[in-house]
Amino acid sequence: TLWYQFSRDGQRLLTPTEITRPDHTVFEFRSWPVDGGEPDLLARVVSSKESAATFLGIEPTTGRIAWVDDEKLNIAPFAGSSAELESTISLVHDSIVAMAAFDPAGRRVATLDRSDSLKIWSLEQDPPRVVREMKHGGGTFFGIFRFDPSASRLADWGWMVRDLEAPLEAESLWIPRFLGVEGEGVGYGMAFDPTGQWLATGSGRYSSIWHMGRSHPLVLKGHESIPNGEMKFTGDSRYVVSMSTGDGSVRLWPLDGVDGERSRILYQAEGAMRSPRNFAVASEASILAVGTPGGKVIVLSLDGDSRRELSGFKDDAVNVVGVSPSGRLVAAGSGGYNREEALVRVWDL
């Protein structure tokens, strides 16, 4: 038996047990009366031998058992003295599932497979659906996950804390973990406090408590080269726009990761010498203007559905652009290499 857990009413002790055979694995789930007596066998299921030492567990809040069978995490409800195996649902990965964890309220489950794919599933939909998917990046050896009480953060073995409502490209918060002394093994203890403000981690002879309530920076990765232009927020504060002359792109970053929206390139130059020089965002409209080395201003919608080219300058670079709040007017200045082009032009869209 790997661990114990009390039922929600505190009257039963729930235990999952793994029995390894040469060609298969047996998982048994029992419910024991705390005042003594024989247990009820909730379920006995047979899985593949590759599923040994992966995950099996009991989620008592809503009454479910879960076990791994190769690429699937199977979940079945239980009530009273038995599980309803005919109502089993399967969450499917592309490779063998290595770890899993339910959130405290049983609304979400996190699964990690051996190809390093980490998925967050919503169990409130029928069938369950993936609401967030990312690379784990920390190895798929045996370990544990812990959701915080709000299910908005996921801690992994005390190494990383992922903000599940942050942008998908946001870096995880790394938590240093002591490796013990005098040859002691690494500990696996990890828990959030009931408020979600503190995370405790254990390792060797040390325990550490980390304050999760402080604000931490979001680190967004996606450019192939250093972002070296201006960065601007959209008027509704839902996005930030960045530019890199190194990779020639202007990129839009969503700041809310709840909808699963990833960053995307709004403008990509063709060749290093054609990289954008500047851009501007309308504060009250969903448009963006990009100045280019070829004397043109590219006007784009933030949803990527429309594109216009404004001409008027010669081949001199457009070094600065501006957009009126409503998005009706676009201004641009040039003349960096040609005095005759030292002008500001204004277009009425």
N, C-alpha and C positions, 0 to 999 in steps of 0.2 A: 504494500500500500504506500502510495507516494505522499499523501497528505490527507488531513481530516477537515471536515467543515460541518458546522451545525446547520440544521434547517432554520428557516426564517423564524419559526415560532420557538426555537430553542429546545424542542422536545425530542429531536432525532439527531443522530450523528451520521453524516454521509461520508462514505469512503469509496474511492475508486481504486481498483487493484489491477495490476498488470501481471500476467503470467506468460512467460516467454517459452515457446515450444520450438523445436528445430525447424519446422516449416510454416509456422503461423504464430500469431499472438492472440491471447485471450484477454479481454477486458471485462471485469466484473464490477458492478455498482451495487452497493448495499446501503441500507438505511437501518440504523441501530437505535432502539429505544434507550434514552439516557438513564432510565431507572432500572435497567437490566433486562435480560431476556434475549431471545434469539433475534438475529437481524432478518429483515426482508431483503431478498435478492431482487433488486429493481430490474436488472437486465444482465445478461451474459452474452457478449457479442464476440465474434471471431474476426480478426483482421489479418492483414498480411504480416509476414515476419519483418518486412522493412519498416513497418509502422511502430515497432517496439521503441521505447524510450523517446517517443515524440511528444504526444499530448493525450491525456484523457482527463476529464474533469466533470464537476457537477456545478451547475449554476442554480442555487437554491431560491433566488428571489422570485423567479417565474417558473421554477420547477423543470429544469432540463438537464440532460446528461449529454456529454460530447466525447467523441473519440475520433482518432485519425485512422483512415483506411487508404493508404497510398496518397493519391492526389486530392482526397476528399476529407473535409472535416464534417462528420455526421453529427447531427443534433436531433435528439428525440425528447419529447415531453414525458414527464412522469407525474403520476398522481397516486396517492395512497401507497400501495405496496408493490407497484409494478410500473415499468416504462411502456409507453405506447410506441413500439418499434415500427408499427405500420405507418406512423405519422412522421417518420424520420425525414429530415431535409438535409441536403448535402451542399456544402460550399466547396466549389471545385477550383483547384489551382492547376498549373501546367506541370508541376513536379510535386514530389512528396512533401506534404505539410510537416513542418518541423516543430512549430510552436503555435499556441493560440491563447487567448485570454478574453473573458467576458468583461464588460464594464460593470460597475457595482449595481446598476439598475437592470441589467440584462437587455438593454436596448441595442448594444453594439457588441461586436466581437472582432478582435484583431487576429489575423492569421499570417504566418510566415512560412514560405516554402524553401526548399533547398537550393532554388535558383536565385535566392535573395530577394524575392518579391514579397513585399509586405502589403496586405490589404486590410482595409477597415470596412466591415460589412454592417449595414443597418438591418436589424432583425425586426424592425417595425413595418417593413414592406413584405408583401407576399407575392412572389418569392423574395428572399433577402437580396439586397443589391449592394454592389461595391460603391461606397461613397468617397473613398480615397485610396489611391494606389501609389506606391513609391518603392524605391530601392531601399533595402534595410541598411546595408553598408557596414554591419557590425558582425558578420558571420552568422551561420545558422546552426551552430552547435547548441547543445541543450542549455536553456536559460529560461527566463521568465519575463513576462510583460506585466505592467500594472497601469490600468486607467486611473486617472484622478476621479474624485466623486462626480464631477460634472461631465465626464467622458470627453472633455475637450483637449486633454493632454494624455500622452502615452509615454510611460517611462519603460526603458529596456535595460534590465539588469543593473540599473544604476549608472550606466554609461551615457545614455542619451535620453533627453526628454523632447518629444515632438509635440508642437502646437498643432492640433488637428484643425484649427480654424484659421491658421496662417496661410499665406500663399504656398502653393505646392513646391515652388523652388526655394522656399525658406530653409536655411540650414537648421539642423537640430541643435538644441542647447546641450553642450557636452558637460557632463558632471564628472569631475575628477574622482577617481576611486583608488584608495590605498590598496596595495597588493599584499598587505600583511608583513610580518617580520619573522625571522628565525625559522624560515621554511614552512610557515603555515600555509594552508590552502586558501584559495579565494572563496569568500562567502557569497551567498546568493540572496541575502535578505534585502528587501526593498518594500516600502509602503508609503502611501500618501496618508496624511492625517485627514480626519473627516471634513475639514474645511477646504482641503486642496491647496492650502498655503505652504505646506511643508512636505518635503520628500526625505525619508530616512533611508540610507543605504548601509549595508554591512559588508565588511571584507576583512578576513583575518581576525585580528584582535581589535579592530577599529569599527566604530559606527560613526557615520556622518549625517548631519541634518542640514538640509539645504532649503533656503527660503524661496519658494516659487512665486511669491506675491510681488517681488520686485519686477520692474519693467526691464526687459532684455532687448537688445537690438535684433531686428530681423536682417539676416544676411541672405540676399537673393543672388542666385547664380544662374547664368544663362548666356551672357555674352561670351564670345570666343576670345575677346581681347578686352583690355581695360576700358570701362566706360569713362570717357574723358570729355564729354560734352556736358551741357547743362542737363539737369533733371527737373522735371516739372510734374506737379500733381494735376490731375483733371479737376474740373470744377466741382464735381460731386465727391471728390476725395476717395473714389473707389479704386483709382489706378494711379500709378506713377509711370512717367515716360522717361526713358534714358537713351543716350546715344553713345556709340563708340566709333571713332574714326578708324580704329584698328581693324574691326571686322566689317565696317561700312554699314552698320545697321542702326535703326531706331526701333526700340522694343517697348511694348506695352506690358506692364506688370499688374495683374490684379492683386489687390491688397486684402481680399477676403477669400480664403480657401475653401469655404463651406460648399460652394457650388461646383468644386472640382475644376475650375477654369485655370488653365496654365497660361504662362506668358506667351506672347507671340510677336513676331517681327512685323512691324507696320511698313517699314521701308528697308530695302536691301540694295546697296549700291553694287554695280557690276565693275569690280576691279578696285584696287587700293587707291588709285588716283581719283576715283569718282566718289569718295566717301562724303557724306553730308557734312555741311559746315555748321548748321544751326537749325533749330526747329522752334516752333511756338504752338501752344495749345489754347484754343478758345475756352474761356472760363465758363461760358453759359451754353456752349454747343459742343457737339461731339466731332470736332474736326481738328486736324493737325496740319501745319504747313512746314515743309522741309526745304531749306536752302541747299542748293547743289553747286559743285564746282563748274558746271556747264552753263551757268547763267539762267537756270530755270528754277521755279518754285513748284514743288509738288504738294498738292493739297489732297489729304487723305481723310476718310472718315475713320473714327476709332474702331468701328466694327469691321473695317476692311472691305466694305461693300462698294466703295466708290473711290475714284482717283482722277485728279485733274492736273494738267500741267499748265502753269502760267508762264508765258514768255514775254520778252520785252527787252531784257538785257542781252548783250552779246555773249561771248564765251567766258567773260570774266566771272569769277566766283560770286555767288550770293552769300555774303558773310553774315547777314543778320536778317531775321524775319520777325514779323509780329502779326497777331490776329486779333481783331476786335472782339470784345466779350461775346457778342451775339454770333460771331462767325461770319458776318456779312462782308467785312473788309479784311484784306490781307495786304500787309506792307512788307517791302523787302529793300535792302540796301546792298550796293555792290561798289565796284571801283577800286578794289584792292590792287589791281595790276594795270588798270587802264583809267587814267584821269577822266576821260570823257564819260566813263560809266559810273563816276562818283555821284550817284543819284539815289533817291528814294522813290520807288514806284508804289502806287496803291491801286489795288484791283477791287472792284465791286463785284462780288460773286453773285 
